[in-house]
Amino acid sequence: MTEGVKIITTNKKAHHDFFITDRMEGGLVLTGPEVKSLREGRCSLVDSYARFIQGELFLIGLNIPPYKDLGYAKHDPHRNKKVLLHKEELKKLFRQVMEKGVTLVPVKLYFKNGKAKVEIAVASGKRQYDKREDIQKRDQKREEGRLRKQYKIR
């Protein structure tokens, strides 16, 4: 693991449901209680995606539950979070998203040198038979590993 990186959560379902072609790291605009909740590891990337709204990139569906020791101030756990990227990176992502069947999916949420970061992937949807193929390949690889271990082959 890289120095100064603490992984909060990963989206395992993204690799199962999508073909991932390109990845990009961006910062997140968060409030104080949201950051404290993330430091406790409370977050869910399931069913979240990224979308361009008025030329800016937002994460939609990212669930950060309220911080338990918050007090009187509350935050909306489902509000859209802005992703910070350079203008060239935004243009590149926008061009890729304009293709049919391509979407932006958050793959990983982590702290890097004390700042909340999100890894966004350019993805296209898998069909049911593609998912079955992946499961079959994974099972074959697992069985091969078992046989190698059983017969002590390197």
PyMOL CGO cylinders between C-alpha atoms (Angstrom):
from pymol import cmd
from pymol.cgo import CYLINDER

trace = [
    CYLINDER, 0.00, 0.00, 0.00, 1.18, 3.50, -0.78, 0.3, 1, 1, 1, 1, 1, 1,
    CYLINDER, 1.18, 3.50, -0.78, 2.47, 5.72, 2.00, 0.3, 1, 1, 1, 1, 1, 1,
    CYLINDER, 2.47, 5.72, 2.00, -0.23, 8.00, 3.47, 0.3, 1, 1, 1, 1, 1, 1,
    CYLINDER, -0.23, 8.00, 3.47, -3.20, 6.16, 1.88, 0.3, 1, 1, 1, 1, 1, 1,
    CYLINDER, -3.20, 6.16, 1.88, -6.06, 4.81, 4.01, 0.3, 1, 1, 1, 1, 1, 1,
    CYLINDER, -6.06, 4.81, 4.01, -8.77, 3.01, 2.02, 0.3, 1, 1, 1, 1, 1, 1,
    CYLINDER, -8.77, 3.01, 2.02, -12.26, 3.71, 3.34, 0.3, 1, 1, 1, 1, 1, 1,
    CYLINDER, -12.26, 3.71, 3.34, -14.32, 1.56, 0.99, 0.3, 1, 1, 1, 1, 1, 1,
    CYLINDER, -14.32, 1.56, 0.99, -14.23, -0.10, -2.41, 0.3, 1, 1, 1, 1, 1, 1,
    CYLINDER, -14.23, -0.10, -2.41, -17.03, -0.81, -4.85, 0.3, 1, 1, 1, 1, 1, 1,
    CYLINDER, -17.03, -0.81, -4.85, -16.67, -4.54, -5.50, 0.3, 1, 1, 1, 1, 1, 1,
    CYLINDER, -16.67, -4.54, -5.50, -19.93, -4.62, -7.42, 0.3, 1, 1, 1, 1, 1, 1,
    CYLINDER, -19.93, -4.62, -7.42, -18.49, -2.24, -10.03, 0.3, 1, 1, 1, 1, 1, 1,
    CYLINDER, -18.49, -2.24, -10.03, -16.03, -4.87, -11.29, 0.3, 1, 1, 1, 1, 1, 1,
    CYLINDER, -16.03, -4.87, -11.29, -18.84, -7.42, -11.44, 0.3, 1, 1, 1, 1, 1, 1,
    CYLINDER, -18.84, -7.42, -11.44, -21.32, -5.20, -13.32, 0.3, 1, 1, 1, 1, 1, 1,
    CYLINDER, -21.32, -5.20, -13.32, -19.02, -3.16, -15.60, 0.3, 1, 1, 1, 1, 1, 1,
    CYLINDER, -19.02, -3.16, -15.60, -16.05, -3.36, -17.94, 0.3, 1, 1, 1, 1, 1, 1,
    CYLINDER, -16.05, -3.36, -17.94, -13.64, -0.77, -16.52, 0.3, 1, 1, 1, 1, 1, 1,
    CYLINDER, -13.64, -0.77, -16.52, -11.49, 0.99, -19.11, 0.3, 1, 1, 1, 1, 1, 1,
    CYLINDER, -11.49, 0.99, -19.11, -9.96, 4.09, -17.51, 0.3, 1, 1, 1, 1, 1, 1,
    CYLINDER, -9.96, 4.09, -17.51, -9.47, 5.36, -13.94, 0.3, 1, 1, 1, 1, 1, 1,
    CYLINDER, -9.47, 5.36, -13.94, -8.98, 8.84, -12.55, 0.3, 1, 1, 1, 1, 1, 1,
    CYLINDER, -8.98, 8.84, -12.55, -8.38, 10.22, -9.06, 0.3, 1, 1, 1, 1, 1, 1,
    CYLINDER, -8.38, 10.22, -9.06, -10.24, 13.29, -7.82, 0.3, 1, 1, 1, 1, 1, 1,
    CYLINDER, -10.24, 13.29, -7.82, -10.81, 15.14, -4.57, 0.3, 1, 1, 1, 1, 1, 1,
    CYLINDER, -10.81, 15.14, -4.57, -14.18, 15.42, -2.83, 0.3, 1, 1, 1, 1, 1, 1,
    CYLINDER, -14.18, 15.42, -2.83, -15.88, 18.52, -1.46, 0.3, 1, 1, 1, 1, 1, 1,
    CYLINDER, -15.88, 18.52, -1.46, -17.22, 17.45, 1.95, 0.3, 1, 1, 1, 1, 1, 1,
    CYLINDER, -17.22, 17.45, 1.95, -18.47, 19.06, 5.14, 0.3, 1, 1, 1, 1, 1, 1,
    CYLINDER, -18.47, 19.06, 5.14, -16.80, 18.51, 8.52, 0.3, 1, 1, 1, 1, 1, 1,
    CYLINDER, -16.80, 18.51, 8.52, -19.27, 15.93, 9.86, 0.3, 1, 1, 1, 1, 1, 1,
    CYLINDER, -19.27, 15.93, 9.86, -19.03, 13.97, 6.59, 0.3, 1, 1, 1, 1, 1, 1,
    CYLINDER, -19.03, 13.97, 6.59, -15.25, 13.76, 6.93, 0.3, 1, 1, 1, 1, 1, 1,
    CYLINDER, -15.25, 13.76, 6.93, -15.54, 12.59, 10.55, 0.3, 1, 1, 1, 1, 1, 1,
    CYLINDER, -15.54, 12.59, 10.55, -18.03, 9.93, 9.48, 0.3, 1, 1, 1, 1, 1, 1,
    CYLINDER, -18.03, 9.93, 9.48, -15.64, 8.80, 6.71, 0.3, 1, 1, 1, 1, 1, 1,
    CYLINDER, -15.64, 8.80, 6.71, -12.76, 8.58, 9.19, 0.3, 1, 1, 1, 1, 1, 1,
    CYLINDER, -12.76, 8.58, 9.19, -14.88, 6.08, 11.12, 0.3, 1, 1, 1, 1, 1, 1,
    CYLINDER, -14.88, 6.08, 11.12, -15.19, 4.07, 7.88, 0.3, 1, 1, 1, 1, 1, 1,
    CYLINDER, -15.19, 4.07, 7.88, -18.92, 4.67, 7.50, 0.3, 1, 1, 1, 1, 1, 1,
    CYLINDER, -18.92, 4.67, 7.50, -19.71, 4.96, 3.80, 0.3, 1, 1, 1, 1, 1, 1,
    CYLINDER, -19.71, 4.96, 3.80, -21.40, 3.06, 0.97, 0.3, 1, 1, 1, 1, 1, 1,
    CYLINDER, -21.40, 3.06, 0.97, -20.52, 3.26, -2.74, 0.3, 1, 1, 1, 1, 1, 1,
    CYLINDER, -20.52, 3.26, -2.74, -23.22, 0.78, -3.80, 0.3, 1, 1, 1, 1, 1, 1,
    CYLINDER, -23.22, 0.78, -3.80, -25.50, 2.18, -6.53, 0.3, 1, 1, 1, 1, 1, 1,
    CYLINDER, -25.50, 2.18, -6.53, -23.54, 5.42, -6.74, 0.3, 1, 1, 1, 1, 1, 1,
    CYLINDER, -23.54, 5.42, -6.74, -22.39, 7.00, -9.99, 0.3, 1, 1, 1, 1, 1, 1,
    CYLINDER, -22.39, 7.00, -9.99, -20.88, 10.22, -11.29, 0.3, 1, 1, 1, 1, 1, 1,
    CYLINDER, -20.88, 10.22, -11.29, -22.64, 12.69, -13.56, 0.3, 1, 1, 1, 1, 1, 1,
    CYLINDER, -22.64, 12.69, -13.56, -21.86, 16.05, -15.14, 0.3, 1, 1, 1, 1, 1, 1,
    CYLINDER, -21.86, 16.05, -15.14, -24.14, 18.85, -13.91, 0.3, 1, 1, 1, 1, 1, 1,
    CYLINDER, -24.14, 18.85, -13.91, -23.55, 22.27, -15.49, 0.3, 1, 1, 1, 1, 1, 1,
    CYLINDER, -23.55, 22.27, -15.49, -19.98, 21.38, -16.48, 0.3, 1, 1, 1, 1, 1, 1,
    CYLINDER, -19.98, 21.38, -16.48, -19.00, 20.07, -13.05, 0.3, 1, 1, 1, 1, 1, 1,
    CYLINDER, -19.00, 20.07, -13.05, -18.68, 16.45, -11.94, 0.3, 1, 1, 1, 1, 1, 1,
    CYLINDER, -18.68, 16.45, -11.94, -20.83, 15.24, -9.02, 0.3, 1, 1, 1, 1, 1, 1,
    CYLINDER, -20.83, 15.24, -9.02, -21.10, 11.92, -7.21, 0.3, 1, 1, 1, 1, 1, 1,
    CYLINDER, -21.10, 11.92, -7.21, -24.72, 10.89, -6.93, 0.3, 1, 1, 1, 1, 1, 1,
    CYLINDER, -24.72, 10.89, -6.93, -25.96, 8.22, -4.55, 0.3, 1, 1, 1, 1, 1, 1,
    CYLINDER, -25.96, 8.22, -4.55, -22.88, 8.20, -2.31, 0.3, 1, 1, 1, 1, 1, 1,
    CYLINDER, -22.88, 8.20, -2.31, -24.21, 7.45, 1.16, 0.3, 1, 1, 1, 1, 1, 1,
    CYLINDER, -24.21, 7.45, 1.16, -22.29, 8.95, 4.10, 0.3, 1, 1, 1, 1, 1, 1,
    CYLINDER, -22.29, 8.95, 4.10, -24.34, 8.36, 7.28, 0.3, 1, 1, 1, 1, 1, 1,
    CYLINDER, -24.34, 8.36, 7.28, -24.53, 11.17, 9.86, 0.3, 1, 1, 1, 1, 1, 1,
    CYLINDER, -24.53, 11.17, 9.86, -21.69, 11.42, 12.37, 0.3, 1, 1, 1, 1, 1, 1,
    CYLINDER, -21.69, 11.42, 12.37, -22.94, 9.89, 15.63, 0.3, 1, 1, 1, 1, 1, 1,
    CYLINDER, -22.94, 9.89, 15.63, -21.46, 12.54, 18.01, 0.3, 1, 1, 1, 1, 1, 1,
    CYLINDER, -21.46, 12.54, 18.01, -22.59, 15.46, 15.86, 0.3, 1, 1, 1, 1, 1, 1,
    CYLINDER, -22.59, 15.46, 15.86, -24.91, 17.36, 18.14, 0.3, 1, 1, 1, 1, 1, 1,
    CYLINDER, -24.91, 17.36, 18.14, -27.43, 19.82, 16.74, 0.3, 1, 1, 1, 1, 1, 1,
    CYLINDER, -27.43, 19.82, 16.74, -26.18, 20.26, 13.14, 0.3, 1, 1, 1, 1, 1, 1,
    CYLINDER, -26.18, 20.26, 13.14, -27.30, 17.57, 10.70, 0.3, 1, 1, 1, 1, 1, 1,
    CYLINDER, -27.30, 17.57, 10.70, -26.22, 16.82, 7.15, 0.3, 1, 1, 1, 1, 1, 1,
    CYLINDER, -26.22, 16.82, 7.15, -28.05, 15.11, 4.30, 0.3, 1, 1, 1, 1, 1, 1,
    CYLINDER, -28.05, 15.11, 4.30, -26.43, 11.67, 3.84, 0.3, 1, 1, 1, 1, 1, 1,
    CYLINDER, -26.43, 11.67, 3.84, -27.52, 11.48, 0.19, 0.3, 1, 1, 1, 1, 1, 1,
    CYLINDER, -27.52, 11.48, 0.19, -26.57, 14.95, -1.06, 0.3, 1, 1, 1, 1, 1, 1,
    CYLINDER, -26.57, 14.95, -1.06, -24.58, 15.17, -4.30, 0.3, 1, 1, 1, 1, 1, 1,
    CYLINDER, -24.58, 15.17, -4.30, -20.85, 15.51, -3.63, 0.3, 1, 1, 1, 1, 1, 1,
    CYLINDER, -20.85, 15.51, -3.63, -18.70, 17.58, -5.99, 0.3, 1, 1, 1, 1, 1, 1,
    CYLINDER, -18.70, 17.58, -5.99, -15.58, 15.93, -7.44, 0.3, 1, 1, 1, 1, 1, 1,
    CYLINDER, -15.58, 15.93, -7.44, -12.54, 18.15, -7.93, 0.3, 1, 1, 1, 1, 1, 1,
    CYLINDER, -12.54, 18.15, -7.93, -10.58, 17.52, -11.14, 0.3, 1, 1, 1, 1, 1, 1,
    CYLINDER, -10.58, 17.52, -11.14, -8.46, 19.61, -13.49, 0.3, 1, 1, 1, 1, 1, 1,
    CYLINDER, -8.46, 19.61, -13.49, -10.26, 21.14, -16.46, 0.3, 1, 1, 1, 1, 1, 1,
    CYLINDER, -10.26, 21.14, -16.46, -8.41, 18.90, -18.94, 0.3, 1, 1, 1, 1, 1, 1,
    CYLINDER, -8.41, 18.90, -18.94, -9.39, 15.79, -16.98, 0.3, 1, 1, 1, 1, 1, 1,
    CYLINDER, -9.39, 15.79, -16.98, -13.03, 16.91, -16.91, 0.3, 1, 1, 1, 1, 1, 1,
    CYLINDER, -13.03, 16.91, -16.91, -13.01, 17.46, -20.68, 0.3, 1, 1, 1, 1, 1, 1,
    CYLINDER, -13.01, 17.46, -20.68, -11.48, 14.03, -21.26, 0.3, 1, 1, 1, 1, 1, 1,
    CYLINDER, -11.48, 14.03, -21.26, -14.10, 12.34, -19.06, 0.3, 1, 1, 1, 1, 1, 1,
    CYLINDER, -14.10, 12.34, -19.06, -16.91, 14.30, -20.70, 0.3, 1, 1, 1, 1, 1, 1,
    CYLINDER, -16.91, 14.30, -20.70, -15.83, 13.16, -24.17, 0.3, 1, 1, 1, 1, 1, 1,
    CYLINDER, -15.83, 13.16, -24.17, -15.71, 9.54, -23.01, 0.3, 1, 1, 1, 1, 1, 1,
    CYLINDER, -15.71, 9.54, -23.01, -19.13, 9.73, -21.34, 0.3, 1, 1, 1, 1, 1, 1,
    CYLINDER, -19.13, 9.73, -21.34, -20.75, 11.11, -24.49, 0.3, 1, 1, 1, 1, 1, 1,
    CYLINDER, -20.75, 11.11, -24.49, -20.30, 7.66, -26.09, 0.3, 1, 1, 1, 1, 1, 1,
    CYLINDER, -20.30, 7.66, -26.09, -23.31, 5.39, -25.91, 0.3, 1, 1, 1, 1, 1, 1,
    CYLINDER, -23.31, 5.39, -25.91, -23.32, 2.92, -23.03, 0.3, 1, 1, 1, 1, 1, 1,
    CYLINDER, -23.32, 2.92, -23.03, -20.48, 4.54, -21.08, 0.3, 1, 1, 1, 1, 1, 1,
    CYLINDER, -20.48, 4.54, -21.08, -20.85, 5.76, -17.50, 0.3, 1, 1, 1, 1, 1, 1,
    CYLINDER, -20.85, 5.76, -17.50, -18.69, 6.98, -14.63, 0.3, 1, 1, 1, 1, 1, 1,
    CYLINDER, -18.69, 6.98, -14.63, -18.59, 4.76, -11.54, 0.3, 1, 1, 1, 1, 1, 1,
    CYLINDER, -18.59, 4.76, -11.54, -16.75, 5.40, -8.25, 0.3, 1, 1, 1, 1, 1, 1,
    CYLINDER, -16.75, 5.40, -8.25, -14.50, 2.42, -7.56, 0.3, 1, 1, 1, 1, 1, 1,
    CYLINDER, -14.50, 2.42, -7.56, -12.63, 3.40, -4.41, 0.3, 1, 1, 1, 1, 1, 1,
    CYLINDER, -12.63, 3.40, -4.41, -12.92, 6.03, -1.66, 0.3, 1, 1, 1, 1, 1, 1,
    CYLINDER, -12.92, 6.03, -1.66, -9.84, 6.75, 0.44, 0.3, 1, 1, 1, 1, 1, 1,
    CYLINDER, -9.84, 6.75, 0.44, -7.80, 9.31, 2.35, 0.3, 1, 1, 1, 1, 1, 1,
    CYLINDER, -7.80, 9.31, 2.35, -4.52, 10.33, 0.74, 0.3, 1, 1, 1, 1, 1, 1,
    CYLINDER, -4.52, 10.33, 0.74, -2.30, 12.54, 2.88, 0.3, 1, 1, 1, 1, 1, 1,
    CYLINDER, -2.30, 12.54, 2.88, -5.34, 13.52, 4.97, 0.3, 1, 1, 1, 1, 1, 1,
    CYLINDER, -5.34, 13.52, 4.97, -7.56, 14.49, 2.02, 0.3, 1, 1, 1, 1, 1, 1,
    CYLINDER, -7.56, 14.49, 2.02, -10.64, 12.54, 0.89, 0.3, 1, 1, 1, 1, 1, 1,
    CYLINDER, -10.64, 12.54, 0.89, -10.15, 11.18, -2.63, 0.3, 1, 1, 1, 1, 1, 1,
    CYLINDER, -10.15, 11.18, -2.63, -12.32, 9.12, -4.94, 0.3, 1, 1, 1, 1, 1, 1,
    CYLINDER, -12.32, 9.12, -4.94, -11.17, 6.91, -7.81, 0.3, 1, 1, 1, 1, 1, 1,
    CYLINDER, -11.17, 6.91, -7.81, -13.62, 7.21, -10.69, 0.3, 1, 1, 1, 1, 1, 1,
    CYLINDER, -13.62, 7.21, -10.69, -13.69, 4.66, -13.50, 0.3, 1, 1, 1, 1, 1, 1,
    CYLINDER, -13.69, 4.66, -13.50, -14.99, 4.98, -17.02, 0.3, 1, 1, 1, 1, 1, 1,
    CYLINDER, -14.99, 4.98, -17.02, -17.14, 1.88, -17.40, 0.3, 1, 1, 1, 1, 1, 1,
    CYLINDER, -17.14, 1.88, -17.40, -19.49, 0.17, -19.82, 0.3, 1, 1, 1, 1, 1, 1,
    CYLINDER, -19.49, 0.17, -19.82, -22.13, -2.30, -18.70, 0.3, 1, 1, 1, 1, 1, 1,
    CYLINDER, -22.13, -2.30, -18.70, -21.70, -6.06, -18.81, 0.3, 1, 1, 1, 1, 1, 1,
    CYLINDER, -21.70, -6.06, -18.81, -24.32, -8.43, -20.11, 0.3, 1, 1, 1, 1, 1, 1,
    CYLINDER, -24.32, -8.43, -20.11, -25.42, -11.48, -18.12, 0.3, 1, 1, 1, 1, 1, 1,
    CYLINDER, -25.42, -11.48, -18.12, -23.27, -13.85, -20.22, 0.3, 1, 1, 1, 1, 1, 1,
    CYLINDER, -23.27, -13.85, -20.22, -20.20, -11.66, -19.64, 0.3, 1, 1, 1, 1, 1, 1,
    CYLINDER, -20.20, -11.66, -19.64, -20.73, -11.95, -15.89, 0.3, 1, 1, 1, 1, 1, 1,
    CYLINDER, -20.73, -11.95, -15.89, -21.05, -15.74, -16.18, 0.3, 1, 1, 1, 1, 1, 1,
    CYLINDER, -21.05, -15.74, -16.18, -17.80, -15.87, -18.19, 0.3, 1, 1, 1, 1, 1, 1,
    CYLINDER, -17.80, -15.87, -18.19, -15.97, -13.90, -15.49, 0.3, 1, 1, 1, 1, 1, 1,
    CYLINDER, -15.97, -13.90, -15.49, -17.28, -16.19, -12.76, 0.3, 1, 1, 1, 1, 1, 1,
    CYLINDER, -17.28, -16.19, -12.76, -16.25, -19.25, -14.78, 0.3, 1, 1, 1, 1, 1, 1,
    CYLINDER, -16.25, -19.25, -14.78, -12.70, -17.88, -15.33, 0.3, 1, 1, 1, 1, 1, 1,
    CYLINDER, -12.70, -17.88, -15.33, -12.37, -17.04, -11.64, 0.3, 1, 1, 1, 1, 1, 1,
    CYLINDER, -12.37, -17.04, -11.64, -13.48, -20.55, -10.64, 0.3, 1, 1, 1, 1, 1, 1,
    CYLINDER, -13.48, -20.55, -10.64, -11.03, -22.13, -13.09, 0.3, 1, 1, 1, 1, 1, 1,
    CYLINDER, -11.03, -22.13, -13.09, -8.19, -20.01, -11.72, 0.3, 1, 1, 1, 1, 1, 1,
    CYLINDER, -8.19, -20.01, -11.72, -9.12, -20.95, -8.15, 0.3, 1, 1, 1, 1, 1, 1,
    CYLINDER, -9.12, -20.95, -8.15, -9.23, -24.67, -9.04, 0.3, 1, 1, 1, 1, 1, 1,
    CYLINDER, -9.23, -24.67, -9.04, -5.84, -24.39, -10.78, 0.3, 1, 1, 1, 1, 1, 1,
    CYLINDER, -5.84, -24.39, -10.78, -4.40, -22.83, -7.63, 0.3, 1, 1, 1, 1, 1, 1,
    CYLINDER, -4.40, -22.83, -7.63, -5.80, -25.65, -5.49, 0.3, 1, 1, 1, 1, 1, 1,
    CYLINDER, -5.80, -25.65, -5.49, -4.27, -28.29, -7.79, 0.3, 1, 1, 1, 1, 1, 1,
    CYLINDER, -4.27, -28.29, -7.79, -0.90, -26.53, -7.80, 0.3, 1, 1, 1, 1, 1, 1,
    CYLINDER, -0.90, -26.53, -7.80, -0.94, -26.41, -4.01, 0.3, 1, 1, 1, 1, 1, 1,
    CYLINDER, -0.94, -26.41, -4.01, -2.06, -30.05, -3.76, 0.3, 1, 1, 1, 1, 1, 1,
    CYLINDER, -2.06, -30.05, -3.76, 0.72, -31.31, -6.04, 0.3, 1, 1, 1, 1, 1, 1,
    CYLINDER, 0.72, -31.31, -6.04, 3.23, -28.66, -4.87, 0.3, 1, 1, 1, 1, 1, 1,
    CYLINDER, 3.23, -28.66, -4.87, 3.83, -27.21, -8.33, 0.3, 1, 1, 1, 1, 1, 1,
    CYLINDER, 3.83, -27.21, -8.33, 5.19, -23.70, -8.65, 0.3, 1, 1, 1, 1, 1, 1,
]
cmd.load_cgo(trace, "trace")
